[in-house]
Amino acid sequence: AAAVKGLGLPAVKRYEMVQFLEQLLLSDSQQATAGKRQAALFTYEALFRYFGYPFEPYVVLIAPHIVNAFDDNQSHVRSAAERAGSTLLSNLSAVAVSKLLPRIIESVEGRSARLKCGGTMCLGFLTQCTKRALSISLPRIVPTLAQLVNDANPQVQKLAAAGLENIAQAIPNP
C-alpha cells in the first residue's frame, strides 16, 4: 500500500491491485492462506487510509469481499475484516452508501450467524458516515436493524441494538 501511495492512485489500476487482492481473499480456506486473506484486508484498509475519497470507486467493488470475510473460519481474518470494514464504511459518500447498502442487507439475510454479525456490524459502521449519506440510507438501515434486534442469535441482537443506538446519537433532531 505504501508503494502504491508513492506511485499514485493510477497504479492501483495499472498493476491490477484490486484483482490481485480479490484472488487472495477468494482462495481456499486452508490455514496457509488465512494469512493471505488477512494481508489483503489490511492492504484494503491501508489503501483507503492513504487515498481516502478518490479510492471510493474501488470500495464499491471490494466491500462485498470484506463482508464475506466476516464468515471466515479464522478469527484473525474476521478481526482484519472488522478493521477494514470500519475504516472503509465509516467514511463513504452518499452515492457509495446507496450502492453498497443492498449488498450489505443481502448478507444480513443469509443463514450464517457470523455473516449476519458481520453485516450487522457493517450497517453499524455506515451510521458513522456523513449526515447526508446517513439520512439517505436511514429508511433502509433502520427497518433492517429493527428486524435484527429480534434475531435468534444474541450477538446479532446486541450488534443491531448498538447500531440503532449509534443512529439515535447521530440524528440531531430530538
C-alpha positions in Angstrom: 0.0 0.0 0.0 2.9 2.4 0.8 4.5 1.6 -2.6 1.2 2.3 -4.4 0.9 5.6 -2.4 4.2 6.6 -3.8 3.2 5.7 -7.3 -0.2 7.3 -7.0 -3.7 6.1 -7.4 -3.4 5.2 -11.1 -1.0 2.4 -10.0 -3.9 0.5 -8.4 -5.5 0.0 -11.9 -2.2 -0.2 -13.8 -0.9 -3.1 -11.6 -4.3 -4.7 -11.1 -4.0 -4.5 -7.4 -7.8 -5.0 -6.7 -7.9 -8.1 -8.8 -4.8 -9.5 -7.1 -6.2 -8.8 -3.6 -9.5 -10.4 -4.6 -7.7 -13.5 -5.6 -6.1 -13.6 -2.2 -9.4 -13.2 -0.5 -11.2 -15.8 -2.6 -8.5 -18.5 -2.1 -9.4 -21.7 -0.3 -9.9 -21.7 3.5 -6.8 -23.6 4.5 -4.7 -22.3 7.3 -1.8 -21.4 5.0 -4.0 -18.9 3.0 -5.5 -17.3 6.1 -2.5 -15.0 6.3 -3.0 -14.0 2.7 -6.6 -13.2 3.3 -5.7 -11.1 6.4 -3.0 -9.3 4.4 -5.4 -8.5 1.6 -7.8 -7.0 4.2 -5.0 -4.9 5.8 -4.0 -3.7 2.3 -7.5 -2.6 1.6 -7.6 -0.7 4.8 -4.2 1.0 4.2 -5.1 1.9 0.6 -8.3 3.7 1.8 -6.4 5.4 4.6 -3.8 6.7 2.1 -6.1 7.7 -0.7 -9.4 8.4 1.0 -12.3 9.6 -1.1 -10.5 9.0 -4.5 -10.3 5.3 -3.6 -14.1 5.1 -3.1 -14.9 3.6 -6.5 -12.8 0.6 -5.5 -14.6 0.3 -2.2 -17.8 -0.4 -4.0 -16.1 -3.4 -5.7 -14.3 -4.7 -2.6 -16.9 -4.2 0.1 -18.8 -7.5 -0.7 -15.5 -9.4 -0.2 -14.9 -7.6 3.1 -18.4 -8.6 4.3 -17.8 -12.2 3.2 -14.6 -12.2 5.2 -16.7 -11.9 8.4 -17.7 -15.5 7.7 -14.1 -16.8 7.7 -13.1 -19.7 9.9 -10.0 -17.9 11.3 -10.6 -15.3 14.0 -7.7 -13.1 12.9 -9.2 -12.8 9.4 -12.5 -11.8 10.9 -10.7 -9.2 13.0 -9.0 -7.8 10.0 -12.3 -7.7 8.2 -13.8 -5.7 11.1 -10.9 -3.2 11.0 -11.1 -2.8 7.2 -14.9 -2.5 7.3 -14.8 0.1 10.0 -12.2 2.2 8.1 -13.8 1.9 4.7 -17.5 2.0 5.5 -17.5 4.8 8.1 -16.1 7.3 5.6 -18.2 6.8 2.5 -20.2 9.4 0.4 -23.9 9.1 0.0 -23.5 7.7 -3.6 -21.2 4.9 -2.4 -23.5 4.1 0.6 -26.5 3.8 -1.7 -24.6 1.4 -4.0 -23.4 -0.8 -1.1 -26.5 -0.9 1.1 -28.3 -3.6 -1.0 -25.3 -5.9 -0.8 -24.9 -5.5 2.9 -28.5 -6.0 3.6 -28.3 -9.2 1.4 -25.6 -10.5 3.7 -27.7 -9.9 6.7 -30.4 -12.0 5.3 -28.0 -15.0 4.9 -28.1 -18.1 7.1 -24.6 -17.9 8.6 -24.6 -16.3 12.1 -21.1 -14.9 11.5 -22.2 -13.4 8.2 -25.2 -11.9 9.9 -23.0 -10.4 12.6 -20.6 -9.0 10.0 -23.4 -7.5 8.0 -24.9 -6.0 11.2 -21.5 -4.6 12.1 -21.2 -3.1 8.6 -24.7 -1.5 9.0 -23.4 0.0 12.3 -20.3 1.3 10.5 -22.5 3.0 7.9 -24.1 5.0 10.7 -20.8 6.8 11.2 -20.9 8.2 7.6 -21.6 11.8 6.8 -25.0 13.1 7.8 -26.1 13.3 4.2 -25.1 9.7 3.5 -26.8 8.6 6.7 -30.0 10.5 6.0 -30.3 8.9 2.6 -29.8 5.4 3.8 -31.8 5.5 7.1 -35.1 4.3 5.5 -33.3 1.1 4.6 -31.0 0.7 7.6 -33.4 1.2 10.4 -36.0 -1.4 9.4 -33.3 -4.0 8.8 -31.7 -3.3 12.2 -35.1 -3.4 13.9 -35.7 -6.9 12.5 -32.2 -8.0 13.6 -32.9 -7.0 17.2 -35.3 -9.9 17.2 -32.8 -12.4 15.7 -32.2 -15.7 17.3 -28.5 -15.1 17.8 -27.8 -13.0 20.9 -24.7 -11.5 19.3 -26.6 -10.3 16.3 -29.2 -8.8 18.6 -26.5 -6.9 20.6 -24.9 -5.6 17.4 -28.2 -4.5 16.0 -29.1 -2.7 19.2 -25.7 -0.9 19.2 -26.3 0.1 15.5 -29.7 1.6 16.4 -28.1 3.4 19.3 -25.5 4.9 17.0 -28.2 6.1 14.7 -30.1 7.7 17.5 -27.0 9.5 18.6 -26.1 10.7 15.1 -29.5 12.3 14.5 -29.6 15.8 15.9 -33.4 16.1 15.7 -34.9 15.3 19.1 
